[in-house]
């Protein structure tokens, strides 16, 4: 078999149009920037009938042309995707075959956008996001990677859906080492995919499959680690800002102390064999993983303290399920902290992933604490807080049900941005070989594995680097959209 091209049979039709659209987008973007600096404001012309006509300035026209060029590029990208899916197998290029493999992702995106737009007036801040172009683009990029991670390979759950074309770790095919994108297999077996769509890496593994499965690794660790960091920061930051005094002073000092410590040095210390063997990361997990459980218990107790029967039932459910999950997280086989039998232990997290997870939570928690504390200091002087105090509400009810909901806008924005920071941090850790195993398909490890031959075989490290960039870009755009819409509330 011959190698396949990037665009296949669609190339002669769509490639010239895409080149023109991208060129127009670059030119109009530059013109928009220059004209916004040097051109004047819109002109007002008084007509004979004493009405006013607005004549747009050149900068306005440049912005409109930029927007039309952007829509043209997006439309052509959709044409590549749809055309690649509908094209017969013999005419599909690399883009068409990848689009076909990602078909479950496209369907999930279409359904998500259709339902969200249809019911956006009933979905609060999330619904308002679909009135914001930047926010929608960011949301689309983020959800693309989320659905890619979900549908990467569901065959282990008995569902015949998989985006990957090969096993990203086990499938090492002779003759495919450092091959360019679109290279056919020398002798594909029965039922085996015919091509390495994005080429092979230095160990002859499929780069496309490793990129897809790497999304699952990154989007399992980054959002959960950020969520745990927020639980720690909120649980400590709200009472510190509301109560003040010595409690606030001590916690602020500890937060500043952690923030002053070099992050990379901290990770190097935690992955040291002697530190890991002593169980220090697990002891840290015992403390940090307790905060979500504390937060939920205090939250429900403050809300239902006037309904003791319901409060008791809810607290028993949360304490039972949450306690089991907490003990499963901290109990690790073949470590100093191993006390749950296998039949009741719900998780068996590898020591490398646990170290990365704990380190990310530990590093992010002080920053979240400072943000929450600052918001609480501002909100506690509002009239509705004074009204709650006049009604005789308890301090925890005021903190968690009056102050915290009114800080949701800035916190949601920071949550999105912090997932992006955590994604970059995970990439950095993988690049330095800290925590995650060397065969892991996470993007940082993949970049590290291909950097030695970057000059000659750029695709093994370039593909995961672009994946990181697109996910972080999507999170930043999503945060911008949420910020704009939250300010309108």
Order of alpha helices (4+ residues) and beta strands (2+ residues): alpha-beta-beta-alpha-alpha-alpha-alpha-alpha-beta-beta-alpha-alpha-alpha-alpha-alpha-alpha-alpha-alpha-alpha-alpha-alpha-alpha-alpha
